[in-house]
């Protein structure tokens, strides 16, 4: 597939996901809650997780309407995690996606409630009424909810964030660092791939390959994030550069050094693509190009 065709696909998918987010994140939630929710999730971010859902759905010839709901749900979980992560009790950051963080704009209580509401809304989106035009079977609803809940909870993202906070100022070896980021960042990226795969017919072999792809890509994404944190400026990243180093947090750069961190990211990229090569999928071209985009990005 040409780069131009891929970029056109990305634009179309981003527009589709953005419209769905705008449709499903309510304006009318009480006492300014809807405004805070929309501020925290709309008009910003790479939307990598929704793109992975949609690309994995294509790879297994899945249900694109179900995949759109899954894409919105996973982005809501990601956005809520950023809202909470930026708060003073966590990372205490004032810049996200090039604008003031939610707690700066709406206050700490407003940010906490906006994050809580986005988390709940993710599962509401995954369980449409049986009369909805894009209704899903109860079995698919349950499977998607289970994948997302496990990736977001104590075994995944929340557990990784807890390790991250507990590790400030402490030395970590590479194995411990990998476990932290496998949970904090990797689990939700891997779940994005698997939620897309769950919308179609997927053999056990293909499921394992897509799971391996998502796991390798998730860790590669975090390593690149660590690299960009020390090599790019805040205006390029849309968030405060050098924050982890200033907070004395262990990263792949501090543990391995910059050259080795780059080598690990490229090795994981190779692992991700090799996983796709192991099985015959309907069309994995968008998954491949998304993997390239993750490793080659500069923000």
N, C-alpha and C positions, 0 to 999 in steps of 0.2 A: 504494500500500500504506500502511495506517495505521501510525503509530509503535508502537502496541501490538502489532500483528502482527509487525513487524520485531523488537521487543524479545523477543517469544516465540521467534522463529526463532533469534536470537542465543543465548538461554538454552539452547535445545535443542542447538544446534551446539556450544556451549562444553562442555556436559555430555558430549556424544558424543566430542569430542576429548580432554577430560580423562580420560575412562574409557579411551580407546585408549592414551593416553600412560602411564597407570598400568598397563595390561595389558602394554605392550611395553617399558617401561623396567625392567630386571630388578632385583628385590630381592636376588637371590642372587649378584650379581657379587662376586668375591673381595675380601677385606681391606677391607671398607667402601666399595668403589667404587660398588656399587649404591646405597647410602644417599646418597652424595655426588651421584650422577647424578640421583636422584629429588628431592633437595633443590633442585638447580639448575633443574629443569624443571617440577615439579609445583606446583599450588596457587598460581599467581600469573601475572601478565602479562595483557595485553589479548587475546592470541591473535588479533591482527589477521591475521596471515599465514594461519593455518588457515581463518579465516572467508573470506578472499579466495579461497583454493583452492576451498572448497565453493561459494561464490557463483558463481564463474566456471564451475564444473562445471554448475551449474544453468542458467546462461545458454546453454550449448551442449548441454543435455540429455545430459550425460556420465554416466560410471559412478561412482556415489556411493561405492561401496566402494573403488575405486581412489583416488578423491579423498580419502577418509579417510586412507589410507596416505600420500598426498602431503602432506596437512595435518600429520600427525604428523612426517613427515620434515623439512619446512621449519621446524617449530617446534623440533625438535631442533637443527638448524643454528643457528637464531637463539639458542637458549638456550646452546649451547656458546660462541658468539661473545661473549655477555655474561659468561659465567664467565671466559673468558680476558681480555676487555677490562677487567674489574674488578681484575685482579691488579696487584701493585705494579710490575711491569715495564711495564705499560701505563698505565691510568688511575688505578690505586691507589685504588679506591673501597671503602668499607666497608658500603654500604647498597644493596640491590637488591630491588625489589618489596616494600619495607617490612620487610625482615629482613636480618641480616648476610650479606654476600656469601659465596660458597662458600669462597674461600680463608681468610676469617676463621674460618669454622666448621670446615673440614676441613684447613687448611694449604695452602701453595702447591703442593706436589707433588700432594696429593689433588685440588685444583682443576684443575691441569693435566691429570691423567689422566682426571678426570670429563669435561672438555671434549673430550679426544681420543676417549673412548669414545662420547660422544653424537654426535660427527661420524660415526664409523664406523657407529653404530647407525642413523643416518638412511638410509644406503644399504642396510643390511640390511633395513630396513622396506620399502624400495622394490623389493626383489627377493625376494618370498615364494616358498616352495617351490611347485612345480607342483601339488602335491596339496593346497595350502591352499584353504579354502573360498572365499577371495576372490583366488585366483590371477589374475595379469595376464599378458597375452601378453609374450613376450620383447621385442617391438618397443616396447610401451608402457613396460616397465621401463627399457629403454635410453633412451627419450626423456625420461622423468622424471628419471632419473639425470643425463643430460646437462644438462638445464635447471638442476637444482639445483647441480651441480658448477661450471658456468660462473658462476652467480650468487654462489657462495660463495668462489671462488678468486681468483687474482691479477687477473683482469679485473673482478671484482666486489667483494664484501665485504672480503676480505683485502687486496686492492690499495688500497681506500679507507681501510682502517684504517692501512695503511703511510703513505699520504699524510698522514693526520690526525696521526700521531705526528711525521712529518718537518716538519709545518707549525707546530708549537708556537712561539709567539713571532715568527712571520714573517707579514708582510702577504700576503694573498691577494686577488686581484681576484675579481669575482663569477663569471667564467667558470671559474677554477680551483676555487673553492669548490663550484660546481655539479658539476664533474667529480668531485670528491672524494665528495660526498654521493650522486651518482648511483651510484657504486660501493659506498660503505660501507653505505648504507641502502636506496637505491632499487632496486638490482639484485635483492635478495632479495624485496622487495615485488612487483616486476614479475614475477619468476619464480613467485611464488605464484599470480598471476593466470594465467600461461601454463601452469603445471602443471595447474590446474583445467581450463583449456581443452583441454589435451592428452588428457583422459580422454573427450572426445566428438568428434563430427564437427564440424570447424571449418573454414570456408572461408578462403582466403588473406586475403580482405578483412577477415573477422571477426578473424582472428589479428592482423593489423596494428592493428586498432582496439583490441583488448584489450591489445596490447603498449603502445600509446600511452597507454591508460588507466592501466596499471600504472606506466609511467615517470613520468607527471605526478603520480599519487597518491604515488609513492615520494618524490619531491622535496618535495611539499607536506607529507608527514608529517615530514620532517626539519626543514623551516622551522618548523612548529608546535612541534616538539621544542625548537628553539633559542629560540623565543619563551617557551615554558613554563619553560625553564631560568632565565629572568630575571624571570618574573612570578609564579611559584608557589613555595610553601614545600616543604621536603623531605618533610614528612608527607603532603602532598597528592600529590606525585609518586611517592613510594615509593623515591626515590633522592636523592642529594645534590644539592640545588638550587645553581645558580651555579657548578657544578664547572668548566665550560668557561671561564667568565670568569676564575675564579681560576687556572686552568692556563694562561691566556693563549693559548687556542685561538681561531682565527678561526671565527666563526659568521655566520649570516645577519643576526643582530642587530648584531654588531660591524661587519660590512662594509656593511650597508645602512641600519641604524637600525631601531628597532622599528616605526614606522608603515609604512615601505616593505616590511619583511619580512612584515607582515600582508597588505599588498596583493598581494605575490607569492604567498602561500599561497592566497588567494582566486582569483587568476588561474589558478593551476595546477588548482585545484578545478574551475573552469569548463572548462579544457582537457580534464580527465579525463572530465567528463560529456559534452562535445561529441564526444569520440572514440566514446563508446557510441552517440550519436545517428546516427553515420555508417552503421551497419549494423543489420540486423534480427536481434536475438538472441532466443533462446527466452524468456528472462525475465531482464532485467538489473536488476530492481528492488532486489535485495539488494546488488548492486555499487554502485548509485547511493547507497543509504542508508549503506553503509560509507564511501563517499567523503565524504558529509556528516559522518559521525561522526569521521573523521580530522581534518577542518578545524575542527569545532566543539568538540572535546574540551578538557577543562581539566586533564588529567593524563596 
